[in-house]
Amino acid sequence: MSFPGNFNPNTETVNLPFAQSRDVNFGHLSLTPDSSMSAALNSSTGTFAFVTNGTPVSQDFPLAIQLIYSSGGPYDITSYSGFILGFSQLSGMGNLYMEVGSSDGTVGEHRLRLTGPGDVFYSVADIKPNSIHTVDSFNILRFIFEAQSPQFSFTLDEIRLVPEPSKTGLVLCAGGLLLSRRSRMVPA
């Protein structure tokens, strides 16, 4: 997928705890004539790649792309502490913010700076709600990537939900209790 010229949103089916499909859309279509953007979803590997070169028409509207998870719901992610996004490649500088529901035209309240490859944690508490959707009841989840340098590119290999530490601890504690109980019941 690339813009301008042959802009076609790309949709693929996914099997996630929330949503059954994901789409890619260019967030702001305000390119100067010397700018370019391209993106690709690879359904066989699950990777998402984005490349942008150039400058926006206005600093208020950076070159950006949205990765959108939708279909079904409503979903509730309050039992999770956040998302880990795994970038195998990232060059230039960018921002990430997340929101639930359809964009209401305002920017995300919590932008996370992207400066290099590796894992990035984005807290559920920082996801921007709108007037209808909140993290405990939404049908659409948006990841918005904004270029903050003239050249910005990345390959995103994985997005995973991170359970709340208290729930993980409870599961581990319960497992430990069961194992200790079993070991006491086994005759020597």
trRosetta pair geometry for C-beta under 8 A, 3 or more apart (Angstrom, degrees):
i j d omega theta_ij theta_ji phi_ij phi_ji
1 6 7.7 -141 -146 109 50 88
1 7 7.0 55 -173 -140 92 49
1 8 6.0 -126 -120 64 98 71
1 9 7.4 41 -133 -122 148 19
1 10 5.2 -119 -45 -28 137 118
1 24 6.4 161 51 92 158 127
1 38 6.7 155 91 -161 54 65
1 39 5.1 -22 73 69 106 80
1 40 6.4 167 22 -84 79 53
1 41 8.0 30 2 4 121 82
2 5 6.7 2 100 59 98 109
2 6 6.3 48 60 63 84 91
2 7 7.3 -99 94 -84 39 60
2 36 7.2 -9 -170 -176 110 97
2 37 6.8 164 -154 95 65 55
2 38 3.9 -22 -103 -106 92 91
2 39 7.5 161 -85 21 48 57
3 7 4.5 40 -100 -86 90 109
3 26 5.2 -25 -10 -40 159 159
3 29 7.0 -109 175 -126 145 86
3 31 7.1 165 121 -21 103 146
3 36 7.7 161 79 -160 59 57
3 37 5.1 -3 53 66 99 100
3 38 7.5 -177 19 -84 63 49
4 7 6.5 -46 -143 -34 45 112
4 29 7.9 85 -90 -162 94 97
4 31 6.6 -148 -34 50 102 141
7 26 6.9 -69 -140 8 124 128
9 23 5.6 9 172 -171 116 109
9 24 6.4 178 -155 74 71 58
9 25 5.2 -12 -113 -88 113 81
10 23 6.8 155 81 -152 48 58
10 24 4.9 7 52 38 96 106
10 39 7.6 -149 20 105 129 102
10 40 7.7 54 2 -141 171 39
10 41 5.1 -177 120 20 135 119
11 21 5.7 12 -175 176 101 122
11 22 7.2 171 -147 86 59 38
11 23 4.8 -20 -96 -96 81 83
12 21 6.7 169 87 -152 33 77
12 22 6.1 -14 59 57 79 82
12 41 5.6 -157 -3 130 133 142
12 43 4.7 -160 -151 -91 148 116
13 20 6.3 -23 -149 160 80 79
13 21 5.5 -48 -106 -98 47 79
13 43 7.9 52 49 -140 66 129
14 19 6.6 25 71 112 111 98
14 20 6.7 171 62 -175 63 30
14 21 6.3 136 18 -117 83 22
14 22 5.3 33 -9 -9 134 105
14 69 7.3 -67 56 -127 141 99
15 20 7.5 13 -97 -131 44 66
16 19 5.4 9 64 64 121 84
16 20 7.6 -157 37 -86 82 32
16 69 6.8 -47 58 -151 155 137
17 75 7.8 112 125 -147 78 123
17 161 6.4 -53 37 10 137 148
18 69 6.5 80 108 134 95 134
18 72 7.7 -170 -170 87 55 116
18 73 7.1 40 -160 -88 91 92
18 75 3.9 58 -129 -139 114 158
18 77 6.6 -51 -39 -64 147 107
18 141 6.6 67 116 -10 135 138
19 22 6.8 76 139 -68 138 75
19 69 3.9 -166 15 167 174 98
19 70 5.7 68 -131 40 115 9
19 71 5.6 93 -153 54 69 79
19 72 6.2 176 -113 47 33 109
19 73 7.4 6 -75 -51 62 99
19 75 7.1 -46 -35 -41 71 151
19 141 6.8 -109 -37 25 137 107
20 71 4.4 -79 49 100 91 130
20 72 5.4 96 -6 -15 104 125
21 69 7.5 158 89 -152 43 54
21 70 6.0 -31 74 69 90 74
21 71 4.6 73 22 -3 99 138
22 41 7.4 168 98 -126 109 148
22 67 6.4 3 -179 179 118 83
22 68 6.3 157 -159 83 65 49
22 69 4.9 -29 -99 -96 89 64
22 70 7.4 131 -105 18 38 70
23 67 7.8 165 83 -158 46 42
23 68 4.5 -16 59 62 91 107
23 70 6.7 -5 4 19 109 117
24 39 5.3 -155 163 123 144 140
24 41 5.8 -169 -21 -40 131 113
24 48 7.1 168 -86 -146 128 116
24 65 6.5 -2 -171 178 94 112
24 66 7.1 159 -155 83 46 57
24 67 5.9 -17 -103 -105 76 63
24 68 7.4 180 -83 18 25 83
25 65 7.2 165 89 -160 38 67
25 66 4.9 -10 64 57 86 105
25 68 6.4 17 11 -8 105 126
26 29 5.9 93 107 -80 121 75
26 37 6.1 109 -117 102 125 148
26 39 7.6 -177 -73 1 81 132
26 64 7.1 122 -173 88 62 58
26 65 5.5 -49 -114 -106 52 73
26 66 7.5 114 -166 15 5 80
27 64 3.5 -39 54 102 130 109
27 65 5.8 -153 -9 -97 93 11
27 66 4.8 112 -74 -33 93 96
27 144 5.7 75 -89 -143 149 102
27 146 7.4 -66 61 -86 151 79
28 56 6.9 14 109 -133 136 123
28 61 4.4 169 -160 179 149 99
28 62 6.7 122 35 74 147 39
28 63 6.7 -129 68 -117 107 28
28 64 5.1 68 11 35 97 101
30 56 5.6 47 100 -166 104 90
30 57 4.0 -98 167 22 103 117
30 58 6.4 -35 147 23 151 86
30 61 4.6 55 37 112 147 137
30 63 8.0 -131 70 -84 75 60
31 35 4.1 -144 -163 80 96 123
31 36 7.4 71 -157 -80 144 25
31 37 6.9 -133 -87 -6 132 106
31 54 6.6 51 -157 102 92 148
31 56 7.3 -74 -104 -124 39 51
31 57 7.1 26 60 -35 5 93
31 63 6.8 59 -96 -104 82 105
32 35 4.8 97 52 -9 74 111
32 54 5.9 -160 54 172 98 121
32 55 5.6 15 10 73 135 80
32 56 7.2 135 -20 176 93 12
32 57 5.9 154 -64 -78 76 64
34 54 5.4 166 107 -122 72 113
34 55 7.7 26 77 27 101 85
35 52 7.3 2 -174 -174 98 89
35 53 6.5 -178 -147 96 56 57
35 54 2.5 -170 -107 105 76 159
35 55 6.2 -126 -75 42 119 41
35 56 7.4 70 -92 -81 166 34
35 63 6.6 -154 -175 -86 137 137
36 51 7.9 -1 111 114 94 92
36 52 7.0 -174 94 -145 52 52
36 53 5.3 11 50 52 88 93
36 54 6.2 119 12 -13 52 127
37 50 7.5 -15 -168 -168 91 87
37 51 7.1 166 -152 90 46 55
37 52 4.5 -5 -105 -104 83 90
37 53 8.0 -171 -73 25 48 56
37 63 6.0 -174 -74 -173 125 116
37 65 6.9 170 179 -61 132 110
38 50 7.5 172 90 -149 49 45
38 51 5.2 -1 56 57 89 97
38 52 7.9 177 22 -76 54 53
39 48 7.3 -3 -172 -177 99 84
39 49 6.6 171 -151 91 53 57
39 50 4.7 -4 -105 -103 92 75
39 51 7.6 -175 -75 23 50 62
39 65 5.5 136 -70 -140 146 156
40 48 7.3 177 88 -151 51 46
40 49 5.0 3 52 53 92 99
41 47 7.8 171 -154 92 43 47
41 48 5.5 -11 -105 -106 67 80
42 45 4.6 8 113 42 123 98
42 46 7.0 -33 87 24 81 17
42 47 4.8 11 44 55 115 84
42 48 7.6 -153 19 -72 75 37
42 49 7.6 42 -15 -3 106 101
43 46 7.3 33 -154 -76 29 45
45 157 7.9 -63 147 -137 103 79
46 157 7.2 64 99 -172 94 53
46 158 7.2 41 123 -91 124 61
47 88 7.8 -43 -126 20 125 125
47 155 5.8 -3 -175 -176 122 96
47 156 6.6 153 -159 79 66 52
47 157 5.3 -24 -105 -107 93 56
48 67 6.1 27 -170 -103 166 136
48 155 7.4 156 80 -158 44 50
48 156 4.5 -13 61 58 96 106
49 153 7.5 9 -176 -175 86 93
49 154 7.1 -164 -142 97 54 48
49 155 4.7 -15 -100 -105 89 76
49 156 7.5 -169 -76 20 39 69
50 65 5.2 -151 -128 34 139 152
50 145 6.2 130 65 90 166 148
50 152 7.9 -13 116 118 101 88
50 153 6.4 -170 97 -142 59 56
50 154 5.8 9 52 50 92 79
50 156 7.9 26 3 -6 101 105
51 152 7.8 166 -151 92 39 51
51 153 4.1 6 -109 -110 72 111
52 63 4.7 157 -176 132 151 139
52 65 7.8 -166 -49 -25 123 109
52 147 4.8 -104 80 -60 139 146
52 151 7.4 173 92 -145 59 37
52 152 5.2 -1 58 60 99 90
52 153 7.0 179 23 -74 56 68
53 150 6.6 29 -159 155 57 77
53 151 5.3 4 -110 -104 77 76
54 63 6.9 109 77 -58 90 151
54 150 6.4 -165 76 -161 1 81
55 63 7.8 -154 -169 -26 16 117
55 150 6.0 -34 -65 -112 79 87
56 59 6.7 137 71 -86 120 29
56 61 5.5 -172 177 94 137 72
56 62 5.2 -130 -36 -129 149 32
56 63 5.2 -155 -71 -38 93 73
56 147 7.8 162 -41 69 103 108
57 61 6.5 -1 57 70 90 118
58 61 4.9 59 68 27 97 93
59 62 7.1 12 -161 -70 44 78
61 64 8.0 -110 178 6 63 113
62 95 7.8 86 69 33 162 114
62 146 4.3 70 89 -170 135 108
62 147 5.7 -166 168 59 108 67
62 148 6.8 -19 -143 -81 150 55
63 146 7.2 130 77 -158 47 61
63 147 4.3 0 71 30 100 125
63 152 7.5 162 84 44 117 125
64 144 5.9 8 -180 -177 126 92
64 145 6.2 163 -154 85 73 49
64 146 4.3 -26 -96 -100 105 69
64 147 6.9 -141 -73 6 52 73
65 144 7.6 172 87 -150 37 53
65 145 5.3 -9 58 58 83 100
66 142 5.3 -29 -161 -159 113 106
66 143 6.9 143 -160 74 57 51
66 144 5.2 -21 -101 -99 80 73
66 145 7.7 -179 -84 20 31 71
67 142 7.3 140 73 -159 49 53
67 143 4.3 -11 59 59 100 108
67 145 7.4 45 -7 -9 99 107
67 156 7.7 -75 -52 63 162 159
68 140 6.3 -18 -168 -165 101 99
68 141 7.3 153 -157 79 52 48
68 142 5.2 -15 -104 -104 78 76
68 143 7.7 -151 -69 27 37 68
69 140 7.1 154 82 -156 55 48
69 141 4.5 -6 57 58 105 98
69 142 7.9 -156 25 -71 68 34
70 139 6.4 40 -148 143 77 79
70 140 4.7 -2 -100 -108 95 80
70 141 7.6 -168 -68 26 56 61
71 139 7.7 153 27 180 5 91
72 75 7.5 65 109 -50 96 101
72 139 7.0 179 86 -144 40 84
73 137 7.9 112 173 -170 107 54
73 138 6.3 -80 -152 107 145 42
73 139 3.7 -165 57 -107 152 67
73 140 7.9 -83 -19 -28 160 45
74 137 4.4 10 166 -158 147 70
74 138 6.0 111 -154 40 90 18
74 139 5.8 -72 -102 -61 63 75
75 137 7.6 145 63 -134 37 26
75 138 5.7 -42 56 66 86 73
75 139 7.1 133 6 -96 90 32
75 141 7.6 -50 66 -39 140 117
76 79 7.4 61 124 -1 95 92
76 135 7.3 76 -152 139 52 60
76 136 4.6 19 -132 -154 96 56
76 137 6.4 1 -82 -65 85 51
77 80 4.8 -42 180 34 86 118
77 124 5.7 -155 119 -127 107 130
77 135 5.4 -82 60 -178 90 93
77 136 7.7 -129 39 -87 50 42
77 161 6.7 -129 -146 -131 113 130
78 124 7.0 161 -112 147 38 148
78 135 5.8 119 -69 118 76 104
78 136 4.8 8 -33 -88 125 93
79 163 6.8 -22 139 -144 85 77
79 164 5.8 -98 -179 -6 53 114
79 167 6.4 46 -177 -36 98 157
80 83 7.8 48 144 -61 133 60
80 124 5.6 128 92 -52 85 141
80 161 4.6 -65 -131 -177 151 107
80 162 6.0 114 -170 70 93 50
80 163 5.8 -74 -113 -107 67 34
80 164 6.4 -142 -122 -39 15 71
81 123 6.7 -55 160 -135 70 75
81 124 6.2 -157 169 8 20 109
81 162 5.0 -53 58 100 93 104
81 163 7.0 40 1 119 90 22
81 164 5.2 126 -49 -101 89 51
81 165 6.6 35 -48 -19 145 77
82 121 5.5 66 111 -177 144 87
82 122 5.5 178 -173 87 110 44
82 123 4.3 -68 -89 -111 124 35
82 124 5.2 -137 -87 -21 53 71
82 125 7.8 -51 -78 14 96 74
82 126 7.9 28 -115 28 111 101
82 161 7.8 177 103 -151 28 55
82 162 5.2 2 63 43 68 117
83 98 7.5 115 23 -62 140 161
83 121 7.3 157 81 -153 47 48
83 122 4.9 -10 57 58 96 96
83 124 7.6 112 -19 -66 78 72
83 159 5.9 -9 -173 -169 118 90
83 160 6.9 150 -155 76 67 36
83 161 6.1 -42 -100 -99 68 49
83 162 6.8 -170 -92 1 16 91
84 119 5.2 -9 -172 -167 107 110
84 120 7.0 149 -156 73 55 42
84 121 5.6 -25 -98 -95 73 67
84 122 8.0 173 -85 19 26 71
84 158 7.5 2 106 112 89 102
84 159 7.4 166 83 -150 49 43
84 160 5.3 -12 56 59 94 88
84 162 5.8 85 -22 -49 99 113
85 96 7.3 -153 30 -145 160 167
85 119 7.1 148 74 -154 43 56
85 120 4.8 -18 59 59 96 98
85 122 6.7 33 -9 -4 110 113
85 143 7.6 128 -93 -144 140 144
85 156 6.1 -41 -176 -144 103 111
85 158 7.2 167 -154 90 39 59
85 159 5.3 -7 -105 -103 73 78
86 118 7.7 -80 -144 158 59 27
86 119 5.3 -23 -100 -97 70 75
86 120 8.0 -171 -76 20 26 71
86 156 7.1 114 76 -164 55 61
86 157 4.8 -57 101 65 106 96
86 158 3.9 23 34 50 122 99
86 159 7.6 -145 17 -65 77 37
86 160 7.8 31 -16 4 108 100
87 90 4.5 20 156 -39 142 118
87 114 7.4 110 -42 -157 164 116
87 116 7.9 156 93 126 132 39
87 117 4.8 -140 111 -137 94 61
87 118 6.3 1 59 43 91 33
87 119 7.7 177 22 -82 71 25
87 120 6.7 36 -5 -8 111 110
87 154 5.3 -53 -143 -164 119 115
87 155 6.7 123 -160 74 68 54
87 156 5.7 -40 -98 -100 70 60
87 157 7.1 151 -116 10 17 86
88 117 6.0 -4 163 -151 17 126
88 155 5.1 -40 59 90 94 111
88 157 4.9 68 -23 -32 109 127
89 117 5.6 -31 -108 -87 17 124
89 153 7.2 -22 128 119 107 94
89 154 6.1 168 97 -151 70 46
89 155 4.2 49 42 22 102 104
90 94 7.8 -112 -165 26 110 114
90 114 6.0 -110 -171 164 143 106
90 115 7.5 92 122 106 124 18
90 116 5.6 139 80 -171 111 18
90 117 4.7 165 20 -70 91 59
90 118 8.0 -77 23 19 127 63
90 153 7.3 -174 -141 96 40 53
90 154 4.2 9 -105 -109 78 98
90 155 7.7 -129 -59 30 61 57
91 151 6.9 -23 117 126 104 102
91 152 7.3 -173 93 -140 61 35
91 153 5.4 9 50 53 93 88
91 154 7.5 -176 20 -74 55 60
92 147 6.9 -13 134 -148 140 89
92 148 7.6 157 151 63 95 67
92 149 4.1 -157 -166 66 97 126
92 150 7.6 -133 -131 64 127 45
92 151 4.8 -154 -77 101 130 64
92 152 3.7 -127 97 -96 145 57
92 153 6.4 94 15 13 119 60
93 113 7.0 -24 -165 -168 100 93
93 114 6.8 148 -162 81 49 66
93 115 5.6 -2 -114 -104 83 71
93 147 7.9 94 86 -170 56 54
93 148 4.4 -64 111 78 96 107
93 149 4.4 97 37 -23 85 114
93 152 6.7 -74 61 -102 34 108
94 113 7.8 145 85 -161 39 49
94 114 4.3 -15 69 59 86 117
94 145 5.7 17 160 -177 140 85
94 146 5.8 162 -165 82 86 49
94 147 5.4 -50 -104 -109 97 34
94 148 5.3 168 -106 9 31 91
94 149 7.4 -87 -57 17 63 85
94 152 4.9 106 -62 -161 109 137
94 154 7.3 -92 26 -25 147 127
95 111 4.3 -16 -167 -172 126 115
95 112 6.7 134 -161 65 66 43
95 113 6.2 -39 -102 -101 70 45
95 114 6.5 -172 -89 8 15 92
95 145 7.4 162 82 -154 49 44
95 146 4.5 -6 55 56 97 105
95 148 5.8 88 -21 -43 89 122
96 111 7.0 139 64 -160 38 62
96 112 4.7 -26 62 61 94 100
96 114 5.7 83 -21 -43 101 117
96 120 7.0 104 29 131 154 151
96 122 6.5 -96 117 -83 125 136
96 143 6.7 -21 -159 -171 101 88
96 144 7.0 145 -155 78 49 55
96 145 5.8 -15 -99 -100 75 67
96 146 7.8 -169 -73 20 29 76
97 107 7.1 84 55 171 161 78
97 108 2.7 173 154 65 149 166
97 109 7.6 143 -153 40 134 39
97 110 6.1 148 -127 81 99 56
97 111 4.9 -57 -60 -98 110 62
97 112 6.9 153 -78 10 56 77
97 126 8.0 -113 -143 143 78 104
97 128 6.7 30 163 -9 112 121
97 144 5.3 -16 64 60 77 106
97 146 7.8 13 11 -3 95 113
98 108 6.7 87 38 -123 29 140
98 122 5.9 106 -9 152 130 143
98 126 7.3 88 47 104 101 86
98 127 4.7 -50 101 -118 109 84
98 128 6.8 168 96 18 52 80
98 141 7.0 -4 -171 -177 107 86
98 142 6.4 162 -154 86 58 60
98 143 5.6 -21 -101 -102 88 57
98 144 7.1 177 -88 16 34 80
99 103 6.5 89 85 -101 147 69
99 108 5.8 -137 -50 -95 103 93
99 127 6.4 150 -106 -177 28 76
99 128 4.0 -33 -104 69 90 100
99 129 7.5 175 -156 -77 77 11
99 130 6.8 59 177 -40 115 98
99 141 8.0 173 91 -154 39 48
99 142 5.0 -7 60 57 80 110
99 144 7.1 19 9 -10 99 119
100 127 6.0 59 -26 152 96 121
100 128 7.3 -167 16 86 67 54
100 129 5.8 -13 49 -115 109 57
100 130 7.0 -142 82 7 70 86
100 133 4.3 -139 124 134 101 120
100 134 6.6 90 72 -161 146 6
100 135 6.1 -175 -30 -79 150 52
100 138 3.8 -81 -175 -113 123 155
100 140 6.6 134 -171 83 55 64
100 141 5.7 -24 -109 -102 72 64
100 142 7.4 -177 -90 17 21 81
101 104 7.7 25 105 -40 117 94
101 129 7.2 57 11 -165 122 55
101 130 4.5 -112 75 33 139 120
101 132 5.6 141 -129 72 148 94
101 133 2.9 176 -51 22 115 138
101 138 5.7 -110 -49 -138 73 102
101 139 7.3 64 -101 45 60 76
101 140 5.4 92 -120 59 17 104
102 130 7.0 -69 66 39 57 166
102 133 7.8 128 15 1 57 133
102 140 6.2 60 -57 58 54 154
103 130 7.7 170 -147 -73 19 143
103 142 6.8 -4 -62 6 92 172
104 130 4.5 153 -31 -136 124 122
104 131 6.7 107 -97 -2 146 94
107 111 7.8 -13 156 -60 113 113
108 111 5.9 123 88 -71 112 72
108 128 4.8 -145 -132 -21 70 139
108 144 6.4 -177 -28 51 128 129
109 126 7.4 -148 83 -167 92 72
109 128 5.2 140 9 -94 93 106
110 123 7.9 -44 126 55 161 98
110 126 3.7 -78 65 -167 160 110
110 128 7.3 -174 23 -53 82 90
111 146 7.7 -42 -139 37 123 128
112 120 6.5 124 140 177 139 123
112 122 5.8 -112 -18 -100 155 94
112 126 7.8 88 -49 126 105 155
113 148 7.8 -45 -136 22 82 161
114 120 6.7 -37 -106 -86 87 158
114 145 7.4 -10 7 -142 156 94
114 154 7.1 -39 159 -69 142 147
117 154 7.9 159 -94 -137 74 89
121 162 7.3 -7 -135 -7 102 153
122 126 6.4 -112 -178 68 76 123
122 127 7.7 84 145 -67 106 82
123 126 4.5 89 69 2 93 103
123 127 7.8 -135 104 -22 58 76
124 127 5.8 -33 -162 -1 45 117
124 135 5.6 107 178 -156 100 153
127 135 5.5 110 71 -79 131 114
127 141 7.9 -38 -152 -142 139 94
129 133 6.0 -158 -156 100 77 63
129 134 4.4 2 -124 -108 136 63
129 135 6.7 -94 -77 -22 102 72
130 133 5.4 37 45 45 89 87
133 137 6.7 -142 -142 101 58 68
133 138 4.0 69 -165 -111 114 90
133 139 7.0 -110 -106 21 127 69
133 140 7.0 -75 -99 49 169 82
134 137 5.6 38 54 45 84 79
134 138 6.6 -150 62 -52 29 96
135 138 6.8 -23 -112 -11 24 125
138 141 6.3 96 118 -66 136 78
143 159 7.4 -115 -57 -106 155 149
145 154 7.3 -122 -160 36 151 134
147 150 7.8 55 159 -128 126 8
147 152 3.8 -175 -126 28 94 146
148 152 6.9 99 34 -81 53 142
149 152 5.4 133 58 -63 84 95
156 159 7.1 18 164 -48 119 93
163 167 5.2 -100 165 77 115 119
163 168 5.2 133 93 -54 119 97
164 167 4.7 83 68 7 93 103
164 168 7.1 -166 91 -6 47 86
165 168 5.5 -58 -147 39 37 112
165 169 6.0 40 156 -22 70 106
166 169 5.7 -53 -148 36 30 114
166 170 6.5 33 153 -21 63 104
167 170 5.6 -50 -148 33 34 113
167 171 6.5 34 154 -18 65 103
168 171 5.9 -56 -152 35 32 110
168 172 6.4 28 153 -14 66 108
169 172 5.8 -58 -146 40 31 108
169 173 6.0 32 156 -21 67 109
170 173 5.6 -54 -142 38 29 113
170 174 6.2 29 158 -19 64 106
171 174 5.9 -54 -146 36 28 110
171 175 6.4 29 153 -19 62 107
172 175 5.7 -55 -148 37 31 113
172 176 6.3 33 153 -20 65 106
173 176 5.7 -54 -149 35 30 113
173 177 6.5 32 153 -20 64 105
174 177 5.7 -53 -149 34 32 112
174 178 6.5 32 153 -18 64 105
175 178 5.8 -55 -151 35 31 111
175 179 6.4 29 154 -17 65 107
176 179 5.8 -57 -148 37 32 110
176 180 6.3 26 157 -15 67 107
177 180 5.9 -56 -144 39 30 106
177 181 6.1 31 156 -21 64 109
178 181 5.7 -56 -146 36 29 112
178 182 6.4 29 155 -19 64 106
179 182 5.8 -54 -148 35 31 111
179 183 6.4 28 156 -19 65 105
180 183 5.8 -53 -146 35 33 110
180 184 6.7 32 155 -18 64 104
181 184 6.0 -58 -154 35 31 109
181 185 6.5 25 151 -18 65 111
182 185 5.7 -63 -148 37 34 109
182 186 6.5 36 156 -29 69 102
183 186 6.0 -46 -146 22 35 112
